[in-house]
Amino acid sequence: MHRTAEQGLSEIKRGASAPLNESRTGTWVEVVSMTGGRGLQQRLADMGIGPGARIRIESSGRPGPFVVKVKGARFVLGRAMVDRIQVTPAPIPKEEQI
């Protein structure tokens, strides 16, 4: 069962943003902005994570690692990374709908 975008982020209201770490497993979000140094920004960009990127939350790190899916690839993100990525709810892409 897929959650809707509205169910995906516990504290985010439509049009607002929150840190990626507030996202729930199984939901889709869109990156709004990122903070951090050039090294972090480049590492995230190498993974395809940047403003406008759509991300599926595979595991929200409660407990365990924070795992995301970006453009078909899965990545494990550290807590410091997910704290620096601001997101908003995103609709489920058509190719992912069952």
C-alpha positions in Angstrom: 0.0 0.0 0.0 1.3 3.4 -0.9 0.8 6.4 1.2 -0.4 9.7 -0.3 1.9 12.7 -0.2 -0.1 14.2 2.5 0.4 11.2 4.8 4.2 11.1 4.0 5.4 13.9 6.2 4.1 14.0 9.7 4.5 17.8 10.2 4.6 19.2 6.7 1.6 21.1 5.4 1.0 21.6 1.7 3.4 24.2 0.4 5.7 24.1 3.4 9.0 22.3 3.7 10.7 20.3 6.5 13.9 18.3 6.9 14.0 15.0 5.1 14.4 13.2 8.4 10.7 13.9 9.1 9.6 11.8 6.1 7.9 8.4 6.6 8.9 5.1 5.0 7.1 4.5 1.7 6.4 8.1 0.7 7.7 10.4 -2.0 9.2 13.8 -1.5 10.7 16.5 -3.6 13.9 18.3 -2.6 13.4 22.1 -2.1 16.8 23.1 -0.8 20.0 21.8 0.9 22.4 23.3 3.4 26.0 22.3 4.0 29.5 22.7 2.6 30.7 22.1 -1.0 31.8 18.5 -0.1 28.3 17.6 1.1 26.6 19.4 -1.8 28.8 17.5 -4.3 28.3 14.2 -2.7 24.5 14.6 -2.8 24.6 15.9 -6.4 26.6 12.8 -7.3 23.7 10.7 -6.0 21.2 12.7 -8.0 19.9 14.6 -5.0 19.4 18.3 -5.5 16.6 20.8 -5.7 13.7 19.4 -7.8 14.8 15.7 -7.3 12.1 13.3 -6.3 13.0 10.8 -3.6 11.2 7.7 -2.3 11.8 6.9 1.3 12.7 3.2 1.5 13.5 3.3 5.3 13.1 6.3 7.5 15.9 5.3 9.9 13.6 4.5 12.9 15.4 2.4 13.8 18.3 1.7 11.4 19.7 3.5 8.4 17.9 6.2 6.3 17.5 4.6 2.9 16.2 6.5 -0.2 15.6 5.7 -3.8 16.6 8.3 -6.4 16.1 7.6 -10.1 16.0 3.9 -9.5 19.1 3.7 -7.3 19.1 3.2 -3.6 21.4 5.1 -1.2 22.0 5.1 2.5 22.2 8.6 3.9 23.8 9.6 7.2 21.8 11.5 9.8 23.8 14.7 9.2 22.8 14.5 5.5 19.1 14.0 6.0 19.0 16.9 8.5 20.3 19.2 5.8 17.9 18.4 3.1 14.6 20.3 3.0 11.7 18.6 1.2 8.0 18.9 0.4 5.5 16.1 -0.3 5.5 14.8 -3.9 3.0 12.7 -5.8 3.8 9.1 -6.6 5.3 9.0 -10.1 3.0 7.2 -12.7 5.7 4.5 -13.3 5.7 3.6 -9.6 1.9 3.3 -9.2 0.4 -0.1 -9.0 
